[in-house]
Amino acid sequence: MSRGLAIKRHHKGRIKSKTKQILERLWVIDEEVSASEIGRCASVHCKGCSCFMCGNPRRHFNERTVQERREFQEEI
């Protein structure tokens, strides 16, 4: 049974409002942030950017994942 478009819109709005609250707390944003900006950058993953501080450490520092570290420890 598939759900309709209304429930998808509801969840999208719910996640955008939650993300807006998180971003206001973390970044201390005073100006109004539009819903399109939140949807474009952070509604799915709650991150504002992909810089080296916020982004994936594997991409920026070539760190191994936890699974890879465990695998290499067992081989040694």
N, CA, C and O atoms as CSV, one atom per row, in Angstrom:
chain,resi,resn,atom,element,x,y,z
A,1,MET,N,N,0.842,-1.170,0.000
A,1,MET,CA,C,0.000,0.000,0.000
A,1,MET,C,C,0.894,1.244,0.000
A,1,MET,O,O,1.681,1.450,0.924
A,2,SER,N,N,0.769,2.048,-1.019
A,2,SER,CA,C,1.607,3.233,-1.109
A,2,SER,C,C,0.880,4.438,-0.518
A,2,SER,O,O,-0.348,4.524,-0.556
A,3,ARG,N,N,1.644,5.341,0.015
A,3,ARG,CA,C,1.069,6.541,0.612
A,3,ARG,C,C,1.008,7.637,-0.434
A,3,ARG,O,O,1.736,7.614,-1.427
A,4,GLY,N,N,0.153,8.571,-0.201
A,4,GLY,CA,C,-0.077,9.631,-1.164
A,4,GLY,C,C,0.906,10.773,-1.061
A,4,GLY,O,O,1.827,10.771,-0.244
A,5,LEU,N,N,0.678,11.748,-1.920
A,5,LEU,CA,C,1.542,12.908,-1.992
A,5,LEU,C,C,1.395,13.785,-0.744
A,5,LEU,O,O,2.344,14.455,-0.336
A,6,ALA,N,N,0.217,13.778,-0.150
A,6,ALA,CA,C,-0.016,14.621,1.030
A,6,ALA,C,C,0.887,14.219,2.192
A,6,ALA,O,O,1.424,15.088,2.879
A,7,ILE,N,N,1.062,12.931,2.420
A,7,ILE,CA,C,1.916,12.488,3.527
A,7,ILE,C,C,3.381,12.810,3.243
A,7,ILE,O,O,4.139,13.110,4.165
A,8,LYS,N,N,3.782,12.749,1.974
A,8,LYS,CA,C,5.153,13.124,1.616
A,8,LYS,C,C,5.384,14.607,1.880
A,8,LYS,O,O,6.433,14.992,2.396
A,9,ARG,N,N,4.395,15.448,1.523
A,9,ARG,CA,C,4.508,16.886,1.796
A,9,ARG,C,C,4.550,17.158,3.295
A,9,ARG,O,O,5.297,18.020,3.758
A,10,HIS,N,N,3.762,16.434,4.032
A,10,HIS,CA,C,3.746,16.596,5.492
A,10,HIS,C,C,5.117,16.280,6.086
A,10,HIS,O,O,5.639,17.056,6.887
A,11,HIS,N,N,5.694,15.159,5.704
A,11,HIS,CA,C,6.996,14.764,6.242
A,11,HIS,C,C,8.093,15.731,5.805
A,11,HIS,O,O,8.997,16.040,6.582
A,12,LYS,N,N,8.015,16.206,4.566
A,12,LYS,CA,C,9.011,17.156,4.088
A,12,LYS,C,C,8.959,18.440,4.906
A,12,LYS,O,O,10.000,18.966,5.298
A,13,GLY,N,N,7.762,18.946,5.166
A,13,GLY,CA,C,7.618,20.149,5.985
A,13,GLY,C,C,8.069,19.930,7.413
A,13,GLY,O,O,8.685,20.813,8.011
A,14,ARG,N,N,7.769,18.758,7.971
A,14,ARG,CA,C,8.169,18.430,9.332
A,14,ARG,C,C,9.684,18.394,9.454
A,14,ARG,O,O,10.245,18.922,10.415
A,15,ILE,N,N,10.342,17.780,8.496
A,15,ILE,CA,C,11.799,17.673,8.532
A,15,ILE,C,C,12.448,19.036,8.325
A,15,ILE,O,O,13.466,19.339,8.946
A,16,LYS,N,N,11.859,19.871,7.443
A,16,LYS,CA,C,12.416,21.199,7.224
A,16,LYS,C,C,12.313,22.053,8.482
A,16,LYS,O,O,13.242,22.797,8.798
A,17,SER,N,N,11.204,21.960,9.201
A,17,SER,CA,C,11.083,22.761,10.422
A,17,SER,C,C,12.049,22.266,11.498
A,17,SER,O,O,12.619,23.072,12.233
A,18,LYS,N,N,12.235,20.956,11.596
A,18,LYS,CA,C,13.191,20.406,12.556
A,18,LYS,C,C,14.610,20.838,12.202
A,18,LYS,O,O,15.392,21.202,13.080
A,19,THR,N,N,14.938,20.797,10.922
A,19,THR,CA,C,16.262,21.198,10.466
A,19,THR,C,C,16.498,22.675,10.736
A,19,THR,O,O,17.595,23.075,11.126
A,20,LYS,N,N,15.464,23.485,10.526
A,20,LYS,CA,C,15.602,24.918,10.777
A,20,LYS,C,C,15.912,25.169,12.246
A,20,LYS,O,O,16.747,26.015,12.562
A,21,GLN,N,N,15.258,24.453,13.139
A,21,GLN,CA,C,15.535,24.603,14.567
A,21,GLN,C,C,16.963,24.191,14.892
A,21,GLN,O,O,17.640,24.861,15.672
A,22,ILE,N,N,17.420,23.106,14.308
A,22,ILE,CA,C,18.790,22.638,14.555
A,22,ILE,C,C,19.798,23.655,14.056
A,22,ILE,O,O,20.760,23.975,14.754
A,23,LEU,N,N,19.581,24.169,12.841
A,23,LEU,CA,C,20.515,25.136,12.279
A,23,LEU,C,C,20.518,26.434,13.076
A,23,LEU,O,O,21.570,27.052,13.248
A,24,GLU,N,N,19.355,26.855,13.564
A,24,GLU,CA,C,19.317,28.067,14.382
A,24,GLU,C,C,20.088,27.878,15.680
A,24,GLU,O,O,20.746,28.809,16.144
A,25,ARG,N,N,20.019,26.697,16.269
A,25,ARG,CA,C,20.755,26.441,17.516
A,25,ARG,C,C,22.252,26.332,17.266
A,25,ARG,O,O,23.052,26.883,18.022
A,26,LEU,N,N,22.632,25.626,16.215
A,26,LEU,CA,C,24.057,25.398,15.962
A,26,LEU,C,C,24.757,26.627,15.400
A,26,LEU,O,O,25.849,26.986,15.840
A,27,TRP,N,N,24.128,27.262,14.437
A,27,TRP,CA,C,24.792,28.366,13.753
A,27,TRP,C,C,24.405,29.727,14.295
A,27,TRP,O,O,24.985,30.733,13.886
A,28,VAL,N,N,23.446,29.790,15.202
A,28,VAL,CA,C,22.933,31.024,15.786
A,28,VAL,C,C,22.588,32.002,14.664
A,28,VAL,O,O,23.163,33.085,14.555
A,29,ILE,N,N,21.645,31.593,13.847
A,29,ILE,CA,C,21.225,32.386,12.695
A,29,ILE,C,C,20.188,33.399,13.158
A,29,ILE,O,O,19.184,33.031,13.768
A,30,ASP,N,N,20.430,34.679,12.867
A,30,ASP,CA,C,19.485,35.726,13.235
A,30,ASP,C,C,18.518,36.032,12.098
A,30,ASP,O,O,17.341,36.298,12.344
A,31,GLU,N,N,18.996,35.999,10.865
A,31,GLU,CA,C,18.130,36.331,9.735
A,31,GLU,C,C,17.239,35.136,9.380
A,31,GLU,O,O,17.516,33.999,9.763
A,32,GLU,N,N,16.194,35.415,8.660
A,32,GLU,CA,C,15.231,34.385,8.268
A,32,GLU,C,C,15.819,33.525,7.145
A,32,GLU,O,O,16.319,34.056,6.153
A,33,VAL,N,N,15.761,32.230,7.296
A,33,VAL,CA,C,16.250,31.294,6.292
A,33,VAL,C,C,15.042,30.736,5.567
A,33,VAL,O,O,14.095,30.265,6.198
A,34,SER,N,N,15.071,30.788,4.243
A,34,SER,CA,C,13.918,30.317,3.472
A,34,SER,C,C,13.858,28.796,3.465
A,34,SER,O,O,14.862,28.113,3.670
A,35,ALA,N,N,12.662,28.288,3.226
A,35,ALA,CA,C,12.465,26.839,3.185
A,35,ALA,C,C,13.211,26.216,2.018
A,35,ALA,O,O,13.659,25.073,2.106
A,36,SER,N,N,13.350,26.961,0.918
A,36,SER,CA,C,14.072,26.403,-0.230
A,36,SER,C,C,15.557,26.242,0.076
A,36,SER,O,O,16.176,25.275,-0.367
A,37,GLU,N,N,16.137,27.179,0.830
A,37,GLU,CA,C,17.546,27.046,1.210
A,37,GLU,C,C,17.760,25.845,2.121
A,37,GLU,O,O,18.730,25.102,1.975
A,38,ILE,N,N,16.837,25.670,3.063
A,38,ILE,CA,C,16.941,24.521,3.958
A,38,ILE,C,C,16.776,23.234,3.174
A,38,ILE,O,O,17.522,22.277,3.383
A,39,GLY,N,N,15.810,23.204,2.278
A,39,GLY,CA,C,15.586,22.005,1.478
A,39,GLY,C,C,16.736,21.688,0.558
A,39,GLY,O,O,17.035,20.521,0.305
A,40,ARG,N,N,17.388,22.727,0.052
A,40,ARG,CA,C,18.482,22.527,-0.882
A,40,ARG,C,C,19.708,21.948,-0.198
A,40,ARG,O,O,20.399,21.100,-0.764
A,41,CYS,N,N,19.983,22.409,1.034
A,41,CYS,CA,C,21.266,22.022,1.629
A,41,CYS,C,C,21.172,21.098,2.821
A,41,CYS,O,O,22.132,20.384,3.109
A,42,ALA,N,N,20.048,21.082,3.531
A,42,ALA,CA,C,20.129,20.390,4.807
A,42,ALA,C,C,18.901,19.607,5.221
A,42,ALA,O,O,18.905,19.040,6.314
A,43,SER,N,N,17.846,19.537,4.416
A,43,SER,CA,C,16.634,18.878,4.905
A,43,SER,C,C,16.792,17.371,5.005
A,43,SER,O,O,16.069,16.725,5.764
A,44,VAL,N,N,17.707,16.810,4.266
A,44,VAL,CA,C,17.872,15.363,4.290
A,44,VAL,C,C,18.908,14.941,5.329
A,44,VAL,O,O,18.711,13.944,6.024
A,45,HIS,N,N,19.993,15.676,5.444
A,45,HIS,CA,C,21.103,15.227,6.281
A,45,HIS,C,C,21.432,16.159,7.430
A,45,HIS,O,O,22.361,15.879,8.188
A,46,CYS,N,N,20.708,17.254,7.590
A,46,CYS,CA,C,20.908,18.204,8.697
A,46,CYS,C,C,22.321,18.767,8.762
A,46,CYS,O,O,22.807,19.104,9.842
A,47,LYS,N,N,22.960,18.868,7.651
A,47,LYS,CA,C,24.265,19.499,7.600
A,47,LYS,C,C,24.177,20.663,6.631
A,47,LYS,O,O,23.518,20.575,5.595
A,48,GLY,N,N,24.832,21.732,6.967
A,48,GLY,CA,C,24.750,22.919,6.137
A,48,GLY,C,C,25.708,22.919,4.972
A,48,GLY,O,O,25.437,23.540,3.944
A,49,CYS,N,N,26.809,22.242,5.114
A,49,CYS,CA,C,27.805,22.276,4.053
A,49,CYS,C,C,28.602,20.975,4.055
A,49,CYS,O,O,28.318,20.069,4.838
A,50,SER,N,N,29.579,20.887,3.195
A,50,SER,CA,C,30.424,19.699,3.156
A,50,SER,C,C,31.897,20.095,3.258
A,50,SER,O,O,32.755,19.489,2.617
A,51,CYS,N,N,32.181,21.109,4.062
A,51,CYS,CA,C,33.575,21.500,4.266
A,51,CYS,C,C,34.289,20.413,5.070
A,51,CYS,O,O,33.654,19.442,5.482
A,52,PHE,N,N,35.554,20.553,5.292
A,52,PHE,CA,C,36.314,19.505,5.964
A,52,PHE,C,C,35.887,19.320,7.419
A,52,PHE,O,O,36.109,18.255,7.994
A,53,MET,N,N,35.277,20.343,8.021
A,53,MET,CA,C,34.826,20.207,9.408
A,53,MET,C,C,33.472,19.508,9.500
A,53,MET,O,O,33.213,18.769,10.450
A,54,CYS,N,N,32.607,19.744,8.507
A,54,CYS,CA,C,31.253,19.177,8.552
A,54,CYS,C,C,31.116,17.924,7.690
A,54,CYS,O,O,30.229,17.104,7.929
A,55,GLY,N,N,31.970,17.772,6.709
A,55,GLY,CA,C,31.786,16.734,5.716
A,55,GLY,C,C,32.334,15.379,6.094
A,55,GLY,O,O,32.678,15.118,7.246
A,56,ASN,N,N,32.406,14.536,5.102
A,56,ASN,CA,C,32.833,13.160,5.256
A,56,ASN,C,C,34.348,13.109,5.479
A,56,ASN,O,O,35.099,13.553,4.611
A,57,PRO,N,N,34.818,12.580,6.615
A,57,PRO,CA,C,36.263,12.541,6.855
A,57,PRO,C,C,37.006,11.630,5.874
A,57,PRO,O,O,38.187,11.848,5.604
A,58,ARG,N,N,36.327,10.619,5.344
A,58,ARG,CA,C,36.974,9.747,4.365
A,58,ARG,C,C,37.331,10.525,3.098
A,58,ARG,O,O,38.388,10.312,2.503
A,59,ARG,N,N,36.462,11.405,2.707
A,59,ARG,CA,C,36.699,12.186,1.496
A,59,ARG,C,C,37.824,13.193,1.681
A,59,ARG,O,O,38.611,13.418,0.762
A,60,HIS,N,N,37.908,13.803,2.866
A,60,HIS,CA,C,38.862,14.884,3.066
A,60,HIS,C,C,40.201,14.420,3.631
A,60,HIS,O,O,41.239,14.995,3.302
A,61,PHE,N,N,40.194,13.399,4.468
A,61,PHE,CA,C,41.418,12.986,5.142
A,61,PHE,C,C,41.834,11.559,4.814
A,61,PHE,O,O,42.815,11.068,5.373
A,62,ASN,N,N,41.118,10.882,3.928
A,62,ASN,CA,C,41.377,9.485,3.554
A,62,ASN,C,C,41.392,8.549,4.754
A,62,ASN,O,O,42.182,7.607,4.813
A,63,GLU,N,N,40.504,8.823,5.715
A,63,GLU,CA,C,40.385,7.938,6.875
A,63,GLU,C,C,39.617,6.684,6.484
A,63,GLU,O,O,38.765,6.717,5.596
A,64,ARG,N,N,39.923,5.593,7.145
A,64,ARG,CA,C,39.221,4.345,6.884
A,64,ARG,C,C,37.951,4.277,7.721
A,64,ARG,O,O,37.851,4.902,8.777
A,65,THR,N,N,36.992,3.514,7.235
A,65,THR,CA,C,35.768,3.321,7.999
A,65,THR,C,C,36.044,2.376,9.163
A,65,THR,O,O,37.090,1.728,9.214
A,66,VAL,N,N,35.104,2.304,10.090
A,66,VAL,CA,C,35.258,1.433,11.252
A,66,VAL,C,C,35.371,-0.024,10.801
A,66,VAL,O,O,36.166,-0.785,11.351
A,67,GLN,N,N,34.589,-0.404,9.817
A,67,GLN,CA,C,34.639,-1.777,9.313
A,67,GLN,C,C,35.998,-2.096,8.706
A,67,GLN,O,O,36.535,-3.183,8.920
A,68,GLU,N,N,36.556,-1.156,7.950
A,68,GLU,CA,C,37.864,-1.384,7.354
A,68,GLU,C,C,38.947,-1.481,8.424
A,68,GLU,O,O,39.846,-2.316,8.325
A,69,ARG,N,N,38.863,-0.628,9.447
A,69,ARG,CA,C,39.850,-0.698,10.521
A,69,ARG,C,C,39.807,-2.036,11.236
A,69,ARG,O,O,40.853,-2.606,11.546
A,70,ARG,N,N,38.619,-2.542,11.499
A,70,ARG,CA,C,38.486,-3.847,12.146
A,70,ARG,C,C,39.074,-4.947,11.275
A,70,ARG,O,O,39.759,-5.847,11.763
A,71,GLU,N,N,38.800,-4.862,9.992
A,71,GLU,CA,C,39.305,-5.892,9.068
A,71,GLU,C,C,40.828,-5.892,9.050
A,71,GLU,O,O,41.446,-6.956,9.089
A,72,PHE,N,N,41.445,-4.702,8.989
A,72,PHE,CA,C,42.901,-4.631,8.944
A,72,PHE,C,C,43.523,-5.031,10.265
A,72,PHE,O,O,44.635,-5.558,10.271
A,73,GLN,N,N,42.852,-4.803,11.386
A,73,GLN,CA,C,43.377,-5.233,12.684
A,73,GLN,C,C,43.412,-6.749,12.783
A,73,GLN,O,O,44.347,-7.315,13.350
A,74,GLU,N,N,42.402,-7.405,12.238
A,74,GLU,CA,C,42.350,-8.861,12.299
A,74,GLU,C,C,43.432,-9.506,11.441
A,74,GLU,O,O,43.927,-10.579,11.784
A,75,GLU,N,N,43.802,-8.882,10.351
A,75,GLU,CA,C,44.828,-9.436,9.462
A,75,GLU,C,C,46.221,-9.320,10.074
A,75,GLU,O,O,47.084,-10.154,9.802
A,76,ILE,N,N,46.446,-8.322,10.877
A,76,ILE,CA,C,47.785,-8.079,11.434
A,76,ILE,C,C,48.071,-8.989,12.561
A,76,ILE,O,O,49.152,-8.924,13.148
